[in-house]
């Protein structure tokens, strides 16, 4: 399962960072919200190794800002 952090502007003009639809942080600027969203995603991915995505949601489209994927499975080499 992938955790999704979404950055979007509220009607009030503030920028919201939410996690899977749950509001977390509000900022006055998009840059601050994007920075915090990416930082939160890196922390979650770093601690759990789970897949995490950060996206900027606008009225017209959604823009992928970051994707932290699950680590690749480690292959064991066996001598022949």
C-alpha positions, 0 to 999 in steps of 0.5 A: 500500500502506498501512502500519499501526501497531497498538497493543495490550496484551500478556498481560504488561500492557505496551502494544505498538506494532507496524508491519505485525505487527512489534513496535517499542516497548513502554510501560507506558501506553496513552497513551504507546503511542498517542502514539508510534504517531501520531508514527511514522505522521506521520513516515512519512507526512511523509517518504514521502507514503505512506498510514499508519493507526494503530489500537488493537486490543482483544480485542473490536474495532479502533478507528481512531485516525488515518489519513494518506492519500496526497496528492491528485493535483495537477490541472493547469488548462489555459486554454481 
